[in-house]
């Protein structure tokens, strides 16, 4: 699933580890989402949307 996670994370100058900590997931999970090897669960996608104050549809694209 295509996503803007790398771009959004970089705009806040957060490392993958910083973002992982804020979302209570592993850094490997963030890496897998960013490289499109893993699609986040709906609860995680919603949590990401809330963190960035964006609708999920603006972050993830199928």
N, CA and C of each residue as an Amber inpcrd file, in Angstrom:
protein
   186
   0.8440000  -1.1740000   0.0000000   0.0000000   0.0000000   0.0000000
   0.8930000   1.2410000   0.0000000   0.6910000   2.1080000  -0.9630000
   1.4710000   3.3450000  -1.0270000   1.1000000   4.2290000   0.1550000
   2.0910000   4.9710000   0.6410000   1.8150000   5.8580000   1.7640000
   2.7930000   7.0240000   1.7870000   2.4430000   8.0170000   2.5920000
   3.2580000   9.2310000   2.7300000   3.9890000   9.2620000   4.0670000
   4.1190000   8.1310000   4.7100000   4.6640000   8.0970000   6.0610000
   6.0870000   8.6590000   6.1320000   6.9360000   8.2880000   5.2010000
   8.3220000   8.7830000   5.2030000   8.3350000  10.3050000   5.1130000
   7.5530000  10.8370000   4.1990000   7.4790000  12.2900000   3.9920000
   6.9490000  13.0000000   5.2410000   5.8840000  12.4650000   5.8250000
   5.3000000  13.0920000   7.0170000   6.2620000  13.0180000   8.1980000
   6.9140000  11.8950000   8.3560000   7.8760000  11.7220000   9.4510000
   9.0410000  12.6860000   9.2820000   9.5590000  12.7870000   8.0690000
  10.7020000  13.6690000   7.7940000  10.3460000  15.1380000   8.0180000
   9.1180000  15.5130000   7.7120000   8.7030000  16.9080000   7.8820000
   8.7290000  17.3210000   9.3540000   8.6620000  16.3520000  10.2480000
   8.7290000  16.6250000  11.6890000  10.1130000  16.3040000  12.2680000
  11.0260000  15.9080000  11.3700000  12.3900000  15.5560000  11.7540000
  12.4200000  14.4380000  12.7950000  11.5250000  13.4580000  12.6240000
  11.4770000  12.2860000  13.5010000  12.2050000  11.1380000  12.8200000
  12.9230000  10.3680000  13.5990000  13.5200000   9.1300000  13.0830000
  12.4320000   8.0580000  13.0730000  12.7230000   6.9440000  12.4390000
  11.7680000   5.8300000  12.4830000  11.5340000   5.4130000  13.9310000
  12.5900000   5.4500000  14.7270000  12.4740000   5.0990000  16.1360000
  11.5710000   6.0570000  16.9020000  11.6860000   7.3570000  16.5960000
  10.8230000   8.3550000  17.2410000   9.3580000   8.0710000  16.9350000
   9.0710000   7.8230000  15.6670000   7.6930000   7.5570000  15.2690000
   7.1910000   6.2660000  15.8940000   8.0330000   5.2470000  15.8890000
   7.6580000   3.9660000  16.4860000   7.2910000   4.1430000  17.9560000
   8.0790000   4.9270000  18.6630000   7.8240000   5.1680000  20.0830000
   6.4760000   5.8680000  20.2820000   6.1920000   6.8610000  19.4640000
   4.9290000   7.5950000  19.5730000   3.7150000   6.6990000  19.2840000
   3.9210000   5.6780000  18.4420000   2.8230000   4.7890000  18.0570000
   2.8240000   3.4690000  18.8460000   3.8170000   3.2950000  19.7000000
   3.9470000   2.0710000  20.5080000   4.0720000   0.8200000  19.6280000
   4.9070000   0.9350000  18.5890000   5.2320000  -0.2040000  17.7200000
   6.7480000  -0.2500000  17.5790000   7.2680000  -1.2760000  16.9370000
   8.7160000  -1.3770000  16.7510000   9.1770000  -0.5100000  15.5700000
  10.4640000  -0.1670000  15.5860000  11.0380000   0.5810000  14.4710000
  10.9440000  -0.2420000  13.1910000  11.0600000  -1.5740000  13.3360000
  10.9640000  -2.4550000  12.1770000   9.5780000  -2.3690000  11.5360000
   8.5480000  -2.1960000  12.3540000   7.1890000  -2.0430000  11.8250000
   7.0920000  -0.7730000  10.9860000   7.6500000   0.3190000  11.4840000
   7.6340000   1.5830000  10.7350000   8.3790000   1.4080000   9.4230000
   9.5480000   0.7750000   9.4700000  10.3200000   0.5410000   8.2540000
   9.5200000  -0.2890000   7.2510000   8.8700000  -1.3290000   7.7260000
   8.0970000  -2.2010000   6.8300000   6.9240000  -1.4540000   6.2000000
   6.2720000  -0.5800000   6.9570000   5.1620000   0.2110000   6.4070000
   5.7020000   1.1790000   5.3600000   6.7810000   1.8810000   5.6890000
   7.3510000   2.8610000   4.7630000   7.8310000   2.2260000   3.4640000
   8.3490000   1.0220000   3.5330000   8.8520000   0.3530000   2.3280000
   7.7670000  -0.4960000   1.6510000   6.5520000  -0.3370000   2.1160000
   5.3680000  -0.9950000   1.5320000   5.4430000  -2.5150000   1.5970000
   6.1300000  -3.0370000   2.6200000   6.1990000  -4.4850000   2.8130000
   5.1510000  -4.9610000   3.8040000   4.5000000  -4.0020000   4.4730000
   3.5190000  -4.3300000   5.5040000   2.4200000  -3.2820000   5.4850000
   1.1850000  -3.7280000   5.4760000   0.0450000  -2.8220000   5.5680000
  -0.3900000  -2.7610000   7.0240000  -0.4940000  -1.5500000   7.5790000
  -0.8700000  -1.4580000   8.9820000  -2.3090000  -1.9140000   9.2100000
  -2.5650000  -2.3800000  10.4150000  -3.9410000  -2.7220000  10.7850000
  -4.7680000  -1.4370000  10.7880000  -6.0670000  -1.5710000  10.7300000
  -6.9350000  -0.3890000  10.7580000  -6.7070000   0.4310000  12.0290000
  -6.6490000  -0.1890000  13.2220000  -6.3960000   0.6300000  14.4220000
  -5.0710000   1.3920000  14.3500000  -4.0200000   0.7590000  13.8090000
  -2.7360000   1.4440000  13.6860000  -2.8240000   2.5630000  12.6510000
  -3.4830000   2.3270000  11.5320000  -3.6460000   3.3610000  10.5100000
  -4.3970000   4.5650000  11.0860000  -5.4190000   4.3090000  11.8860000
  -6.1790000   5.3970000  12.5060000  -5.3150000   6.1590000  13.5130000
  -4.4920000   5.4370000  14.2430000  -3.5850000   6.0550000  15.2130000
  -2.5780000   6.9590000  14.4960000  -2.0830000   6.4970000  13.3530000
  -1.1550000   7.2990000  12.5440000  -1.8590000   8.5650000  12.0600000
  -3.0880000   8.4180000  11.5920000  -3.8620000   9.5750000  11.1480000
  -4.0450000  10.5970000  12.2590000  -4.3830000  10.1150000  13.4560000
  -4.5530000  11.0340000  14.5950000  -3.2380000  11.7340000  14.9410000
  -2.1390000  11.0000000  14.9210000  -0.8400000  11.5720000  15.2530000
  -0.4850000  12.7120000  14.2970000  -0.7390000  12.5070000  13.0040000
  -0.3980000  13.5260000  12.0070000  -1.5500000  14.4880000  11.7190000
  -2.6750000  14.2950000  12.4150000  -3.8590000  15.1450000  12.2370000
  -4.3120000  15.2020000  10.7720000  -4.3360000  14.0100000  10.1560000
  -4.7520000  13.8740000   8.7610000  -5.7000000  12.6870000   8.6370000
  -6.6420000  12.7610000   7.6840000  -7.4650000  11.5750000   7.4260000
  -6.5830000  10.4410000   6.8970000  -6.9300000   9.2360000   7.2390000
  -6.1660000   8.0590000   6.8070000  -6.0080000   8.0570000   5.2830000
  -7.0350000   8.4810000   4.5750000  -7.0090000   8.4790000   3.1050000
  -5.9330000   9.4100000   2.5420000  -5.5010000  10.4060000   3.3240000
  -4.4450000  11.3080000   2.8590000  -3.0430000  10.7620000   3.1350000
  -2.9830000   9.6970000   3.9260000  -1.6910000   9.0940000   4.2540000
  -1.4780000   7.8070000   3.4610000  -2.5330000   7.0150000   3.3640000
  -2.4340000   5.7120000   2.7000000  -3.2930000   5.6840000   1.4350000
  -2.7700000   5.0190000   0.4200000  -3.4640000   4.9020000  -0.8550000
  -3.3090000   3.4740000  -1.3450000  -4.4310000   2.8450000  -1.6780000
  -4.3440000   1.4330000  -2.1080000  -4.0260000   1.3110000  -3.5770000
